[in-house]
Amino acid sequence: MIYPPHRVVFIGLKQEKLLQVYAADANGVFHLIRSFPVLAASGEPGPKLREGDLQVPEGIYRIDSLNPNSKFHLSLRINYPNEEDRARANAEKRTNLGGDIMIHGSAVSVGCLAMGDEAAEDLFILAALTGLTNIEVILSPLDFRSKDLQEMPPGAPKWTAERYAAIKVALKRYERPHDHTKR
């Protein structure tokens, strides 16, 4: 692997409480570099819909800024709500979508992924060296590469199935840590 990598993907798995870091090699093939336990994340399966719902978003995002002066040690800001989130909310006439969703240090969270300070430092430095435009973030209710939801989350909007289908497609591009037969 080259360091810093040219492209990185963070995969946040809510049910598994895990953040996986994949990096592209010189040929553009992604490999699992490391998995970090998520020390705290609030909410249940289902997309974030509004300010104060305590949900970690679900979807495909970017890192839009780094904060070295975070109240939670260091933080990487996720671009929630993204264009798709705003379009869905507009169609449903929802406002107050919330925001300031971070991957950060510490071990407390209200809609963010709290990783602990040491992990936050590793992720922060990796993001800074890789470049924010070269990082994708996939936030999923669970690891769709190995299992599926038995039913849609209660109260989930009709479009949730479509969002989960997009997440499933995105996840299939990345080998599961214990499955070395798929390429």
C-alpha positions as CSV (number, residue, x, y, z in Angstrom):
1,M,0.0,0.0,0.0
2,I,1.1,3.5,-0.7
3,Y,0.9,6.1,2.1
4,P,-0.9,8.3,2.1
5,P,-3.4,6.4,-0.1
6,H,-4.9,8.2,-3.1
7,R,-8.5,7.1,-2.1
8,V,-10.1,6.0,1.1
9,V,-13.5,4.7,2.1
10,F,-14.9,4.7,5.6
11,I,-17.7,2.2,6.1
12,G,-19.7,2.8,9.2
13,L,-21.8,-0.2,10.3
14,K,-24.4,0.8,12.9
15,Q,-25.5,-2.6,14.1
16,E,-22.0,-4.0,14.3
17,K,-20.7,-0.7,15.9
18,L,-17.7,-0.8,13.6
19,L,-15.9,1.7,11.3
20,Q,-13.9,0.0,8.6
21,V,-11.2,1.8,6.7
22,Y,-10.4,0.8,3.1
23,A,-7.7,2.3,1.0
24,A,-6.9,1.9,-2.7
25,D,-3.5,0.4,-3.7
26,A,-1.5,1.7,-6.7
27,N,-3.8,-0.2,-9.1
28,G,-7.0,1.3,-7.5
29,V,-8.0,-2.0,-5.8
30,F,-9.4,-1.3,-2.3
31,H,-8.2,-3.3,0.7
32,L,-9.3,-3.3,4.3
33,I,-6.7,-1.4,6.3
34,R,-8.2,-1.4,9.7
35,S,-11.4,-1.7,11.6
36,F,-12.2,0.5,14.6
37,P,-14.9,-0.1,17.2
38,V,-17.5,2.6,17.4
39,L,-17.6,3.5,21.1
40,A,-20.9,5.3,21.0
41,A,-23.5,6.1,18.4
42,S,-27.2,6.8,19.1
43,G,-30.3,5.8,17.3
44,E,-31.7,2.7,15.6
45,P,-31.7,1.3,12.1
46,G,-33.3,3.9,9.8
47,P,-32.3,7.2,8.1
48,K,-31.8,10.5,9.9
49,L,-34.9,12.6,9.2
50,R,-34.7,15.7,11.4
51,E,-32.8,17.6,14.0
52,G,-32.9,15.9,17.4
53,D,-34.0,12.4,16.2
54,L,-30.6,11.1,17.6
55,Q,-30.1,9.1,14.4
56,V,-26.8,8.4,12.8
57,P,-27.5,9.1,9.1
58,E,-27.6,6.2,6.5
59,G,-26.3,6.7,3.0
60,I,-23.3,7.7,1.0
61,Y,-21.5,10.8,2.1
62,R,-18.2,12.7,2.0
63,I,-16.0,14.3,4.6
64,D,-16.4,18.1,4.2
65,S,-14.2,19.4,6.9
66,L,-11.8,18.6,9.7
67,N,-11.9,20.2,13.1
68,P,-8.7,20.1,15.2
69,N,-10.5,22.1,17.9
70,S,-13.5,19.9,18.5
71,K,-15.2,19.6,21.9
72,F,-14.7,15.8,21.2
73,H,-10.9,15.9,20.7
74,L,-10.8,15.9,16.9
75,S,-13.6,15.6,14.4
76,L,-14.3,14.8,10.8
77,R,-17.5,16.4,9.6
78,I,-19.8,14.3,7.4
79,N,-21.7,16.2,4.7
80,Y,-25.1,15.3,6.1
81,P,-27.6,16.5,4.8
82,N,-26.3,15.8,1.4
83,E,-28.1,16.7,-1.9
84,E,-30.2,13.5,-1.8
85,D,-31.2,14.0,1.9
86,R,-32.3,17.6,1.1
87,A,-34.3,16.5,-2.0
88,R,-36.1,13.8,0.0
89,A,-36.9,16.3,2.7
90,N,-38.1,18.9,0.2
91,A,-40.4,16.3,-1.4
92,E,-41.9,15.4,2.0
93,K,-42.0,19.1,3.1
94,R,-39.6,18.3,6.0
95,T,-37.5,21.0,7.5
96,N,-34.9,21.1,10.3
97,L,-32.9,18.1,9.0
98,G,-30.1,18.5,11.5
99,G,-26.5,18.5,10.7
100,D,-23.1,18.6,12.3
101,I,-22.7,14.9,12.1
102,M,-19.1,13.9,12.9
103,I,-16.7,11.1,13.3
104,H,-15.0,12.2,16.4
105,G,-13.0,11.3,19.5
106,S,-14.4,10.8,23.0
107,A,-16.9,8.1,23.8
108,V,-20.3,9.9,23.8
109,S,-22.5,10.6,20.9
110,V,-25.8,12.2,19.8
111,G,-26.1,11.2,16.1
112,C,-22.3,11.0,15.5
113,L,-19.8,8.2,15.6
114,A,-17.7,8.5,18.7
115,M,-14.4,6.6,18.1
116,G,-12.3,7.4,21.1
117,D,-9.4,9.9,21.0
118,E,-6.7,7.6,19.6
119,A,-8.8,6.3,16.7
120,A,-10.0,9.9,16.0
121,E,-6.3,10.9,15.7
122,D,-5.6,8.1,13.3
123,L,-8.6,8.9,11.1
124,F,-8.0,12.7,11.2
125,I,-4.4,12.3,10.1
126,L,-5.4,9.8,7.4
127,A,-8.1,12.2,6.1
128,A,-5.8,15.2,6.1
129,L,-3.1,13.4,4.2
130,T,-5.4,11.7,1.7
131,G,-7.4,14.8,1.0
132,L,-11.1,15.3,1.8
133,T,-12.2,15.0,-1.9
134,N,-10.7,11.5,-2.0
135,I,-12.7,10.1,0.8
136,E,-16.1,8.4,0.6
137,V,-18.2,7.5,3.7
138,I,-20.8,4.8,3.6
139,L,-23.1,4.7,6.6
140,S,-25.2,1.5,6.8
141,P,-27.7,0.1,9.3
142,L,-25.8,-3.2,9.1
143,D,-23.3,-5.0,7.0
144,F,-25.4,-5.9,4.0
145,R,-22.5,-7.9,2.6
146,S,-23.3,-10.7,5.1
147,K,-27.0,-10.2,6.2
148,D,-30.1,-8.3,5.5
149,L,-32.7,-6.5,7.6
150,Q,-35.6,-8.7,8.5
151,E,-38.0,-5.8,8.0
152,M,-37.9,-2.1,7.4
153,P,-37.4,0.1,10.5
154,P,-40.7,1.2,12.0
155,G,-41.8,4.6,10.6
156,A,-39.1,4.5,7.9
157,P,-40.1,6.5,4.8
158,K,-41.0,4.6,1.6
159,W,-37.7,5.5,0.0
160,T,-35.7,3.8,2.7
161,A,-35.7,0.5,0.6
162,E,-34.2,2.4,-2.3
163,R,-31.6,4.0,-0.1
164,Y,-30.7,0.6,1.3
165,A,-30.4,-0.9,-2.2
166,A,-27.9,1.9,-3.1
167,I,-25.9,1.2,0.1
168,K,-25.9,-2.5,-0.7
169,V,-24.4,-1.8,-4.2
170,A,-21.8,0.5,-2.7
171,L,-20.8,-2.1,-0.1
172,K,-20.3,-4.9,-2.6
173,R,-17.3,-3.0,-4.0
174,Y,-15.4,-3.7,-0.7
175,E,-14.4,-7.2,0.4
176,R,-15.5,-8.2,3.8
177,P,-12.6,-8.8,6.2
178,H,-13.1,-12.6,6.4
179,D,-14.1,-13.1,2.8
180,H,-11.0,-13.2,0.6
181,T,-12.7,-15.2,-2.3
182,K,-14.5,-12.2,-3.8
183,R,-12.8,-9.6,-5.9
